[in-house]
């Protein structure tokens, strides 16, 4: 069988303010701006095979989450990886980021 899709190219994330969102994703995740338009932007981890993050400004208030029907837990659609969760939690707190009570 021929494989036409070798990897995920980008993950699209809706945002309410493109400028503020670019700043936040660059600051919190260390992403690089690959492209920036007036209402969208492509950010990258600058790693081969790792999908980019495409931010798209919208007035739509829907969020990327769902409730797992087997346990009632709300999940995000995108999970970011870190090898040092405690240090990243501390970094988020220092940056005045919102930290879930699950980590406190």
N, C-alpha and C positions, 0 to 999 in steps of 0.2 A: 504494500500500500504506500502510495506517495504521500509525504508529509508536506503540506503547503504552508503550514503555520509552525515555525520552529520555536517561537517564544512570544511572550506578551510584549508588545511595543510600548504601550503607555496605559496608565490608569487615569481616567478622567475624574476630576473632583470638582463639584459645583461649589462656587464661592460667592459671597455677596459683595466683596470689594477686592478687585484684582491686585491693586498696589499693596494693600495691607496684607493680603494673603501671601503674595510673593515674599514680602519681608519676613513674615512668620515662618513659612516653610524653609526659607534659606537659613534663618537664625536657629530654628529648632532642630532641623534635620541635616544642616550642612549641605543642602542641595545647591547646584549651580544653575543659573538662568541660561538656558540654551536659546530661547526665543521669548520675546515679550511683545504682545500686541496691546491694543487699547482695552480689550475685554478678555484676553486669554494669555496664557504663558505656558511654555514647556520648560520644566525643571528636570534636572538629571542628577543621579548619584555619581555619574561619570565612571560607571563600571560596565564592562562588557556583559551583555545578557541580562542586565537588570532593567526592568521597565522604567520609563520616565514617568513623571507626574505632570499631567496636563491640567492646569487650572483653568476653569471656564466660568466667567462671571455670569450670574443669573439672579433673577428675582424669585425664582422657585424656592420655596422654603423646605422642601423635602430633604431629608438627611439620609446618609448612606448607612442604614442600620436595619436590623430585623430582629424579631423575637424568636428564639429557638423554642419550638412547640414542645419539645421533650423535657425541657427544664425551666422554661420561662425567662432565661437570661437573654438580655439584649446584646447582640453581637454587632460589631462594625463589619463592613464589607471588606475593608482593607486593614491588614495588620502589619505594623512595621517591626522589624527585627532589631534587637540590640543584644550584645553579649554581656552587657553590664547594666541590668535593669535598675539596680539601686543607685548607681552613679548617674544614670540618665534621669531618674526621678528627682534626684537632688538638683541636677541641672535645670529641669523644668521648674522646680520651686524657685530657684535663684532667678529665673527669667520671668517669674510671675505667671507661669503656665498653669493651666487647670490640671490638677492631679486628682484622680479618682480616689475615693475612700478605700478602695480595694488595696491600695498600696500603703496606706497609713497604718 
